[in-house]
Amino acid sequence: MTPEQRAARLRLVALDVDGVLTDGRLYYGPQGEALKVFDVRDGHGIKMLLSHGVEVAILSARSSDIVGTRARELGIGRVLQGRGDKAAAWNELLRDTGLAAEQAGFIGDDLPDLPVLEQAGFAATVADAREEVKTAAHWIAGQAGGRGAVRAFAEFILRAKGVDFAGMTHG
């Protein structure tokens, strides 16, 4: 099955955070708070998926209030943070949504993401991912994590679903 065929079936996509929605670097201030930088293009890609009926979830091993804030800003309702066992969290997500793995995609970048990538109906990764992750992926973004890879992922999915981008406004 081609990556396009896999992407066309998706009703849910789950996103890793560090290394996918961000460049993977963590910034700490004097009080110890972590800062994360998100790409506005990725945010727009998420909104495009949501507006075309594809549910979006976050699945991360780390916990961060910043991620919760960004998720609320974008309208992401399912946020699974602090989940070291990503495969168990993935299975919980599928159970809660009532979807089969074939209807769900995941984009990750590092070794802890491999168990989910191996189960996902559409496994994707970023340009600067680990080689093992690239090998497991059905599709690899041309962009690095935190640099528009999620936007490219979203557009690939929507094109596979037949969405015409001509005349689409950006807002």
Secondary structure, DSSP 8 states (H G I E B T S, - for coil): --HHHHHHT-SEEEE--TTTTS-S--EE-TT--EE----HHHHHHHHHHHHTT-EEEEE-SS--HHHHHHHHHHT--EEE-S-S-HHHHHHHHHHHHT--GGGEEEE--SGGGHHHHTT-SEEEE-TTS-HHHHHH-SEE-SS-TTTTHHHHHHHHHHHHTT---TT----
